Amino acid sequence: MLDERDTCIRGGHLPRDFVDEMEDLADPAQSGVAQPADARLADIEASAVAAAMQAHGGNVSAARALGVSCTTVYRKLRA
């Protein structure tokens, strides 16, 4: 829970299962999202969406894991 002294959200404010899942997605060995330093943001997003979709069996729960709406996932897949 945030209080009036907090100026930003920190890891301790988030549910542990959410943090664990985001750490798994951030680990290139786990997510398959490894990108070179000069990769375009659109390419990185597309890789992250594809990896999340694969990890969630193509289910819309991939959107929840990424913290975005289903519409955003569909839009990123079409791009």
N, C-alpha and C positions, 0 to 999 in steps of 0.2 A: 504494500500500500504506500502511495506517495504521501508526503506531508508538505507543508508550506515551505520547508527548507530545501526540498529537492528541486533541482533545476533541470534534471534530465532523468530519463528512465534508465536504470542500470539492470544488470543481470539478476540481481537479488530481488527485483520487483516482479520478475516474470516467473510463471509456473515452471517447475523443474522439467516436466515432460516437454514443454515447448523449447526450452534451452537445449535439451538433449537432441531433439529432432533437428534444430537449426545447426547444431554442431556437426551432426551427421551429414547434413546437406552441404555444409561449408568444407567438409573434408573431401578433397578430390578423389581419394581412394574409395570413399563411400558413395559419392554422388556422381562420379564421372563428369564433373563440371570443370575440370582443370582447364585453364585458359592461359595463353601467353600474356605477358604484361601489356602488349599493345593491342589486345583484342578489343573490338568495338563492344559497347554496352549492349547493343541489340543482340549480338552474338552470344554474349554471356547470359543474357536473359533467356534466350531461346534454349541454350544448353541446360540452364537450371530448370526451366519448365519441362523440357523433355525428360530430364533425369527424375524429376518429381513425379511425372506421369508414369514413368516406368516403375518407379519404386512403389507407387500406389495402384498398380495394375490398370492404369488408364482411368481410374475413378476420380470423381470430382474432389475427393479428399485431398488430392494434390494441391488444389487451390488453397485449402485450409493450411496445409503444411507450408506453403509459400507465403501465407498471410495476405493473399489477394482474392478477389472475387472470381467466380467461375467464368464470368464474362471476360475478365482480363486474361485468364488462361486460354480461352478459345481464341481471343484476339491475337495473343502472342504465338499461338500455334499456326494461325493463318499467315502471319507475317513472314 
